[in-house]
Amino acid sequence: MILLRGKSLVDASELLDELRAEMAERRLVNRATDIPFGKVTFSCGVADVFSHGNPRAALRAADEALYRAKAEGRNRIAVAPRPQASSLAA
């Protein structure tokens, strides 16, 4: 979990997508043998904590977005939808 204070949902997802792209471009090399062994990719789910009824609901929304990102092909950022007004009271 990463908390980005002072970032909008759009800003946070753009920042994370830039980091994701930078990581995906790196080629990892075994320092002892100089043999390349792959690359690192990651998927991420992003949610706005203030749009949800409580922090647990925001974390659940981010987790669901993460699983959606993985299901859509991995190595991507998925933004959790804002909850409906009626579900905020729950």
Rosetta constraint file for C-alpha pairs under 8 A:
AtomPair CA 4 CA 12 HARMONIC 6.84 0.50
AtomPair CA 7 CA 11 HARMONIC 5.62 0.50
AtomPair CA 7 CA 12 HARMONIC 5.70 0.50
AtomPair CA 8 CA 12 HARMONIC 6.03 0.50
AtomPair CA 8 CA 48 HARMONIC 7.74 0.50
AtomPair CA 9 CA 13 HARMONIC 6.15 0.50
AtomPair CA 9 CA 46 HARMONIC 7.39 0.50
AtomPair CA 9 CA 47 HARMONIC 6.89 0.50
AtomPair CA 9 CA 48 HARMONIC 5.85 0.50
AtomPair CA 9 CA 79 HARMONIC 7.89 0.50
AtomPair CA 10 CA 14 HARMONIC 6.12 0.50
AtomPair CA 11 CA 15 HARMONIC 6.09 0.50
AtomPair CA 12 CA 16 HARMONIC 6.14 0.50
AtomPair CA 12 CA 46 HARMONIC 7.63 0.50
AtomPair CA 13 CA 17 HARMONIC 6.01 0.50
AtomPair CA 13 CA 46 HARMONIC 6.54 0.50
AtomPair CA 13 CA 77 HARMONIC 6.71 0.50
AtomPair CA 13 CA 78 HARMONIC 7.80 0.50
AtomPair CA 13 CA 79 HARMONIC 7.05 0.50
AtomPair CA 14 CA 18 HARMONIC 6.21 0.50
AtomPair CA 15 CA 19 HARMONIC 6.38 0.50
AtomPair CA 16 CA 20 HARMONIC 6.02 0.50
AtomPair CA 16 CA 44 HARMONIC 7.86 0.50
AtomPair CA 16 CA 77 HARMONIC 7.23 0.50
AtomPair CA 17 CA 21 HARMONIC 6.13 0.50
AtomPair CA 17 CA 76 HARMONIC 7.09 0.50
AtomPair CA 17 CA 77 HARMONIC 6.10 0.50
AtomPair CA 18 CA 22 HARMONIC 6.22 0.50
AtomPair CA 19 CA 23 HARMONIC 6.16 0.50
AtomPair CA 20 CA 24 HARMONIC 6.17 0.50
AtomPair CA 20 CA 41 HARMONIC 6.69 0.50
AtomPair CA 20 CA 42 HARMONIC 6.37 0.50
AtomPair CA 20 CA 43 HARMONIC 7.72 0.50
AtomPair CA 20 CA 75 HARMONIC 7.24 0.50
AtomPair CA 20 CA 76 HARMONIC 7.34 0.50
AtomPair CA 21 CA 25 HARMONIC 6.36 0.50
AtomPair CA 22 CA 26 HARMONIC 6.82 0.50
AtomPair CA 23 CA 39 HARMONIC 7.81 0.50
AtomPair CA 23 CA 40 HARMONIC 6.08 0.50
AtomPair CA 23 CA 41 HARMONIC 6.34 0.50
AtomPair CA 24 CA 39 HARMONIC 6.30 0.50
AtomPair CA 24 CA 40 HARMONIC 5.60 0.50
AtomPair CA 24 CA 41 HARMONIC 5.10 0.50
AtomPair CA 25 CA 39 HARMONIC 7.54 0.50
AtomPair CA 26 CA 39 HARMONIC 6.15 0.50
AtomPair CA 26 CA 40 HARMONIC 7.32 0.50
AtomPair CA 27 CA 36 HARMONIC 7.00 0.50
AtomPair CA 27 CA 37 HARMONIC 7.74 0.50
AtomPair CA 27 CA 38 HARMONIC 5.96 0.50
AtomPair CA 27 CA 39 HARMONIC 5.03 0.50
AtomPair CA 27 CA 40 HARMONIC 7.86 0.50
AtomPair CA 28 CA 36 HARMONIC 5.72 0.50
AtomPair CA 28 CA 37 HARMONIC 5.85 0.50
AtomPair CA 28 CA 38 HARMONIC 5.52 0.50
AtomPair CA 28 CA 39 HARMONIC 5.60 0.50
AtomPair CA 28 CA 40 HARMONIC 7.89 0.50
AtomPair CA 29 CA 34 HARMONIC 5.60 0.50
AtomPair CA 29 CA 35 HARMONIC 5.46 0.50
AtomPair CA 29 CA 36 HARMONIC 4.11 0.50
AtomPair CA 29 CA 37 HARMONIC 5.78 0.50
AtomPair CA 29 CA 38 HARMONIC 7.55 0.50
AtomPair CA 30 CA 34 HARMONIC 5.09 0.50
AtomPair CA 30 CA 35 HARMONIC 5.37 0.50
AtomPair CA 30 CA 36 HARMONIC 6.14 0.50
AtomPair CA 30 CA 37 HARMONIC 6.81 0.50
AtomPair CA 31 CA 35 HARMONIC 7.76 0.50
AtomPair CA 41 CA 75 HARMONIC 5.39 0.50
AtomPair CA 42 CA 74 HARMONIC 7.00 0.50
AtomPair CA 42 CA 75 HARMONIC 4.78 0.50
AtomPair CA 42 CA 76 HARMONIC 6.84 0.50
AtomPair CA 43 CA 66 HARMONIC 6.44 0.50
AtomPair CA 43 CA 69 HARMONIC 6.13 0.50
AtomPair CA 43 CA 70 HARMONIC 6.41 0.50
AtomPair CA 43 CA 74 HARMONIC 5.66 0.50
AtomPair CA 43 CA 75 HARMONIC 4.65 0.50
AtomPair CA 43 CA 76 HARMONIC 4.78 0.50
AtomPair CA 43 CA 77 HARMONIC 5.62 0.50
AtomPair CA 43 CA 78 HARMONIC 7.88 0.50
AtomPair CA 44 CA 65 HARMONIC 7.42 0.50
AtomPair CA 44 CA 66 HARMONIC 4.99 0.50
AtomPair CA 44 CA 69 HARMONIC 6.85 0.50
AtomPair CA 44 CA 76 HARMONIC 6.58 0.50
AtomPair CA 44 CA 77 HARMONIC 4.83 0.50
AtomPair CA 44 CA 78 HARMONIC 6.28 0.50
AtomPair CA 45 CA 61 HARMONIC 7.95 0.50
AtomPair CA 45 CA 62 HARMONIC 4.60 0.50
AtomPair CA 45 CA 63 HARMONIC 5.95 0.50
AtomPair CA 45 CA 64 HARMONIC 7.12 0.50
AtomPair CA 45 CA 65 HARMONIC 4.43 0.50
AtomPair CA 45 CA 66 HARMONIC 3.89 0.50
AtomPair CA 45 CA 67 HARMONIC 7.59 0.50
AtomPair CA 45 CA 69 HARMONIC 7.03 0.50
AtomPair CA 45 CA 77 HARMONIC 5.97 0.50
AtomPair CA 45 CA 78 HARMONIC 4.97 0.50
AtomPair CA 45 CA 79 HARMONIC 5.80 0.50
AtomPair CA 45 CA 80 HARMONIC 6.76 0.50
AtomPair CA 46 CA 61 HARMONIC 7.89 0.50
AtomPair CA 46 CA 62 HARMONIC 4.92 0.50
AtomPair CA 46 CA 65 HARMONIC 6.71 0.50
AtomPair CA 46 CA 66 HARMONIC 7.59 0.50
AtomPair CA 46 CA 77 HARMONIC 7.37 0.50
AtomPair CA 46 CA 78 HARMONIC 6.28 0.50
AtomPair CA 46 CA 79 HARMONIC 4.77 0.50
AtomPair CA 46 CA 80 HARMONIC 5.86 0.50
AtomPair CA 47 CA 58 HARMONIC 5.92 0.50
AtomPair CA 47 CA 59 HARMONIC 7.27 0.50
AtomPair CA 47 CA 61 HARMONIC 6.20 0.50
AtomPair CA 47 CA 62 HARMONIC 4.93 0.50
AtomPair CA 47 CA 79 HARMONIC 6.14 0.50
AtomPair CA 47 CA 80 HARMONIC 5.12 0.50
AtomPair CA 47 CA 81 HARMONIC 7.61 0.50
AtomPair CA 47 CA 82 HARMONIC 7.98 0.50
AtomPair CA 48 CA 52 HARMONIC 7.17 0.50
AtomPair CA 48 CA 58 HARMONIC 6.62 0.50
AtomPair CA 48 CA 80 HARMONIC 7.94 0.50
AtomPair CA 48 CA 82 HARMONIC 7.81 0.50
AtomPair CA 49 CA 54 HARMONIC 7.20 0.50
AtomPair CA 49 CA 55 HARMONIC 5.93 0.50
AtomPair CA 49 CA 58 HARMONIC 5.01 0.50
AtomPair CA 49 CA 59 HARMONIC 7.72 0.50
AtomPair CA 50 CA 54 HARMONIC 7.78 0.50
AtomPair CA 50 CA 58 HARMONIC 7.99 0.50
AtomPair CA 51 CA 58 HARMONIC 7.65 0.50
AtomPair CA 51 CA 82 HARMONIC 6.20 0.50
AtomPair CA 51 CA 83 HARMONIC 6.99 0.50
AtomPair CA 52 CA 57 HARMONIC 5.95 0.50
AtomPair CA 52 CA 58 HARMONIC 5.47 0.50
AtomPair CA 52 CA 82 HARMONIC 7.46 0.50
AtomPair CA 52 CA 83 HARMONIC 6.57 0.50
AtomPair CA 52 CA 88 HARMONIC 6.07 0.50
AtomPair CA 53 CA 57 HARMONIC 6.38 0.50
AtomPair CA 53 CA 58 HARMONIC 7.68 0.50
AtomPair CA 53 CA 87 HARMONIC 7.90 0.50
AtomPair CA 53 CA 88 HARMONIC 4.76 0.50
AtomPair CA 53 CA 89 HARMONIC 6.61 0.50
AtomPair CA 53 CA 90 HARMONIC 7.30 0.50
AtomPair CA 54 CA 58 HARMONIC 6.52 0.50
AtomPair CA 55 CA 59 HARMONIC 6.16 0.50
AtomPair CA 56 CA 60 HARMONIC 6.10 0.50
AtomPair CA 57 CA 61 HARMONIC 6.15 0.50
AtomPair CA 58 CA 62 HARMONIC 6.19 0.50
AtomPair CA 59 CA 63 HARMONIC 6.11 0.50
AtomPair CA 60 CA 64 HARMONIC 6.18 0.50
AtomPair CA 61 CA 65 HARMONIC 6.20 0.50
AtomPair CA 61 CA 80 HARMONIC 5.71 0.50
AtomPair CA 61 CA 81 HARMONIC 7.83 0.50
AtomPair CA 62 CA 66 HARMONIC 6.17 0.50
AtomPair CA 62 CA 79 HARMONIC 7.40 0.50
AtomPair CA 62 CA 80 HARMONIC 5.85 0.50
AtomPair CA 63 CA 67 HARMONIC 6.42 0.50
AtomPair CA 64 CA 68 HARMONIC 6.26 0.50
AtomPair CA 64 CA 80 HARMONIC 7.38 0.50
AtomPair CA 65 CA 69 HARMONIC 6.16 0.50
AtomPair CA 65 CA 78 HARMONIC 5.37 0.50
AtomPair CA 65 CA 79 HARMONIC 6.00 0.50
AtomPair CA 65 CA 80 HARMONIC 5.17 0.50
AtomPair CA 66 CA 70 HARMONIC 6.35 0.50
AtomPair CA 66 CA 77 HARMONIC 7.51 0.50
AtomPair CA 66 CA 78 HARMONIC 6.34 0.50
AtomPair CA 67 CA 71 HARMONIC 6.11 0.50
AtomPair CA 68 CA 72 HARMONIC 6.10 0.50
AtomPair CA 68 CA 78 HARMONIC 6.94 0.50
AtomPair CA 69 CA 73 HARMONIC 6.66 0.50
AtomPair CA 69 CA 74 HARMONIC 5.68 0.50
AtomPair CA 69 CA 75 HARMONIC 7.55 0.50
AtomPair CA 69 CA 76 HARMONIC 5.87 0.50
AtomPair CA 69 CA 77 HARMONIC 6.17 0.50
AtomPair CA 69 CA 78 HARMONIC 5.31 0.50
AtomPair CA 70 CA 74 HARMONIC 4.14 0.50
AtomPair CA 70 CA 75 HARMONIC 7.32 0.50
AtomPair CA 70 CA 76 HARMONIC 7.60 0.50
AtomPair CA 83 CA 87 HARMONIC 6.28 0.50
AtomPair CA 83 CA 88 HARMONIC 6.75 0.50
AtomPair CA 84 CA 88 HARMONIC 6.82 0.50
AtomPair CA 85 CA 89 HARMONIC 7.52 0.50
AtomPair CA 86 CA 90 HARMONIC 7.52 0.50
